[in-house]
Amino acid sequence: MASTTTVSYAENLMKYMKLDQKGSAMAEYIWIDSTGGVRTKSKTLTSVPKDGQFKVEDLPEWNFDGSSTGQAPGDNSDVYLRPVAIFPDPLRGAPNILVLTECWDPDGTPNKFNHRHEAAKLAEAHKDHKPWFGLEQEYTLLDLSDRPYGWPVNGFPGPQGPYYCGVGTGKVYCRDIVEAHYKACLYAGIKISGTNAEVMPAQWEFQVGPCVGIELGDHLWMARFLLHRVAEEFGAKISFHPKPIPGDWNGAGLHSNFSTEEMRKEGGMKHIEAAIKKLEARHKEHIAVYGEDNTLRLTGRHETGSIDSFTYGVANRGSSVRIPRECAHKGYGYFEDRRPASNADPYQITGIMMETILGGLDDKA
């Protein structure tokens, strides 16, 4: 009899994954729900292009029951899925695909939880500035009892210190999940640029970028989906909560690196400093979309600034915004907004950063 803790039989699954699909492909339609989670449903595509390359405009629109995801009332529950990006599927292999979608209401307007639509318009409006983003996604791996994976059942591990970028048993946990996720992202064409163990044991980080404009949100959401999906195979849960364990433990953030073409050129520091002044003026507006329960994380301790004030400095990880020392030395480059929580929506982050620094859509009219 199988153990009740067994959640997946990946090896048994593989013999079925090798079966001939008779000219059809499986498309996994992925969307973002009302709580910042990912949902999916599968669709059969009865023909595959000769070159194997599907195009977004050729994929059918689909729909789902929005009343079951908190995105629509029960008496008018249809929400429509419009494909916006395609990725190779590392879980099922070619010719199957992952399809990122936007949610739209029956009246032809974006669903209220569709934050991508506005961010995409801002990215298009400011494309001449070539806005680059790089986001650092921290997360915590939990066991089936919602404890950080590998932590003692009735206690705590030793104090923080040996875990950050650690190597060795007792210092890191679930490296197998991290490695599998990394490889899956590369196969899918996601612009994942690295990964490392974080300060709290069972906490990890991966980085996505640099990406131009809306591409960052698309790639980060797909990387989040794959992280949840890969962790399924190993019986672990993924938490993006910004303070999963209270007390003297580091929280989890979504540090956001930003630059424009002007900032990346000689003399760009004046553009960086001007951007930071604009961010300071809209501190409260940014905090409002920088994630739930961020008050528990932005305490001024554990490498964070205080949620109630805006600060910036060179190489200062206790500030709201950090200018890397190398950029300060060269006089150009990028800056890092350290305020966003790990559960923040990358579309909202990138959208408000472009709006604050480069101007809103009304300014372009």
Buried (B, 14 or more C-beta within 10 A) or exposed (E): EEEEEEEEEEEEEEEEEEEEEEEBBBBBBBBBBBEBBBBBEEBEBEEBEEEEEBEEEEBEEBBBEBBEBEBBEEEEBEBBBBBBBBBBBBBBEEBBBBBBBBBBBEEEEBBEBBBBBBBBBBBEBBEEBBBBBBBBBBBBBBBEEEBBBBBEEEEEBEEBEBBBEBEEEEBBBBEEBBEBBBBBBEBBBBBBBEBBBBBBBBBBBBBBBBBBBBBBBBBBBBBBBBBBBBBBBBBBBBBBBBBBBEEEBBBBBBBBBBBBEBBBEEEBBEBBEEBBEBBBEBBEEBBEBBBBBBEBBBBEEBBBBBBEEBBBBBEBEBBBBBBBEEBBEEEBBBBBBBBBBBBBBBBBBBBBBBBBBBBBBEEEE
